[in-house]
Each structure stands twice: as C-alpha cells, then as structure tokens.
C-alpha cells in the first residue's frame, strides 16, 4: 500500500463516519439496532476504496502502454512524423481522437489506437475505425492491444474487420517502416 492509498482510505472513512485502522474500515460503538447499517457503510467504503485503487492501477497500466507504443513508433519513424492524440474526421463527419498518427507519404496517416477487450472499448474502436475507413480507405488503421491472449476470438474478429492489423504491444513491429512507402 502506498501513502496515497492510505490517504484515500482515510478520506473515505472520514466521509462515511468510519475510521481507517491498519488496512480496514472500522465502525465504532455500533448498537445491535445499527449493525446492518454499519455493515453497509463498511462495505460501501471498502468498495469505493477498491474501485479507486483499481482505477489508479488501470491508469498506470494505460500510461505505461501508451509510452511503449510511443517508443516503438518513434524508433520506427522519425519523431516529427509521430503525433499523439490526433483528431481525424470520419465519413459521417464525426471527429475521432486516435492515440497516435504517423504522417506517411502523400498526406496519408497511419492511425494507432490502444484498445482493451472490454465490450465498450471494442464497440467504440470498431465504430471509429469503420467510419475513418470509409473516409480514408488507404490509411493504415492499427489496433494495439496489451495481450492478445486476453481477447475473446469474436472481439478480435470484429476489430480485424475494420483495421489493417491488431498488434500486441509486446510484439516486434519491424514491418512498420513498410507503411511509409
């Protein structure tokens, strides 16, 4: 547990009228009549703290994955060619933000988006890749995943319909410079 985690837990405890002792939420002086309410307060405080810790962990993993992808792209292309957080218009005139865009020849871009196997991530990635595919059919569209083994085959099949590749971040990306041609 990090010091910031303890501070979050103490803030949740204060807000809930509890104490945070050791690694647990504690309700003091609970009568038999209030036992169910105290149990619910402790459970909710625990749930809230766990959700915050999971959210922080997820953000840290996403940030690390973003840096891995950025490093791979900058090694494959010159740094000025690599743009992070690039906005692209789809055929529907909707604007989509992609994690990375690499400026290729003839004004084309290769688009890279880090996606997770969570259904909302798959659905949104499919929508934006599909819309951009209709607007810019000759632009490479690359889905980047943390771990291919964590993906259900039906989700991979769906994303593969609208992307040029589904790339695990840990794989070697030696073929990237071929896109620039």
N, C-alpha and C positions, 0 to 999 in steps of 0.2 A: 504494500500500500504506500502510495506517495503522499507527501504532506498535503498536496492539494485535494487528494481524495478524502482525507480526514476532515479538512475544512468544509468540503461539500456535505459530508455526512453530518457534521455539527450544525451547519446551516439548516439542513432538512430537519434535524432533531429540534432545533430552536423553533422553527416554523410550526412544527407539529406538536409542540408542548412535551417533547421527549428529551432524553439525554442520549448522548452517544458515548458509550463506555467500552474501551477495548476495541472491539470490532463489531459491536452490536448496539442496536437501538433499545433503550430501556424506558419503560413506563413506571414511574414511582407511585406509591400509595394508591393502588388500584383496588377498589372495593369489588366484591363479588358481583354487584349490580353493573359495574362498569367494565368488567373483564372482557366482554365481547368487543366493546368499543376500543379498549386499549389494544387488544389483539389486532383489530383492523388498522389502527393508527401505526402500530409497529410494522405490520405487513406492508402498508402503503409507503411508509418511509423507506423500508428495505427495497421495495420495487422501484421507487423513484431513484434511490442511490444507485442501484444496479443498472438502471436504464442510463443514467448519466455516465457511469463508468464504461458501459458498453459503447455508448456514443463517442466518448473520448477515444477509446481503443479503435473504433472504426475510422474515425477521422485521422488518427495517426497512421493507420494502415493505408488509407487512401492517399494521404500526403506522401508516404514513402513510395507507393506505387506510381504516383504522378512523377516523382523525381527519377525513378528508374526509367520510365518511358521517356522523359525529357532527355536524360543522359544518352539513351540508345539513339534517339533521333539526332541529337547534336553530334554524336560520333559518326553517324551515317551521312549526315549532311553538314554543310557549314552552318554555324549558329545563326547567321542572319536569315537563313531560309526557314528556320523553325520558329513558329509563332504559337504561343499558348493562348488558350481561351479565344479562339477565332469564331466570329459570327458569320453564318452562311445562310443565304435565302434558299428556301426550297421552292419547288414548283407551285406550291399553294400560296406563295408569298409570305409564309411563316418564316421567322428568323430562328435559327437554332445555334446554340453555342456548342462547339466541339472543344475537347480538351487541348488538341493540337492540330495545327495545319502546317504542312510543309509546302512552300512555294516551289512548284515544278516549272518546267518549260511551258511556253505558250500560255501563260497566265493560269495554268491549272494548279490545283492544290490537292495534296493527299491529306485526307482527314483522318484523325485518330481519336477514338473515344474509348475511355476506360469504362467498362460496364461490369455489373455484378449479376449473378444468376437469379437475383430476386425478381419476381414477376413484374413489378412496376418498372424496374430498370430495363428489363428485356423489352417490355412493351414500348417504352418511350424511345429507346435506342432504335427499335425497328421502325417506329414512326418517323423519326428524324432522318435515319439513313435512307429510308424509302423515298421520302419527299425530296431529299437532296439528290438521290439517284435519278429521279425524274427530271430535275433541273440541270444537273451536271453529270450526265451518264459516263463521261470519260474521266471523271475524277476518282482516283482510288479512295475507297472507304474501308478503314481498318478498325475492327473492334478489338480492343485489348482487354484480356481477362487475366485475373490473378492466377487462377488454377483451373485448367480445362477439366480436370477430374471432378471438380465441384459442380460442373454444369450438367443438367439433365439433357439427354440427347435431343429432345424435342425443342428445347430452347436454343441449342446450338444450331439446329436445322433452321429454325425461324430466323435467327440473326444471319446465318450464312446466305439466306435468300437475298439480302439487301447490302451485303458487304463484299469487298474483294477478298478479305482474309479475316479470320478470327485468330488473333495472335496471343499466345500466353506470354506474359511479361518476362518470364524466366527463360524463354527460348532465345536462340541466337537469331538475330534479324539480319543476316547477311544479304538477303535479297532486296533490302530497302533501296539501295542506290539504283537498282534497275528501274524503279518507278520514275526517276528523273528523266529517263530517256524518252 
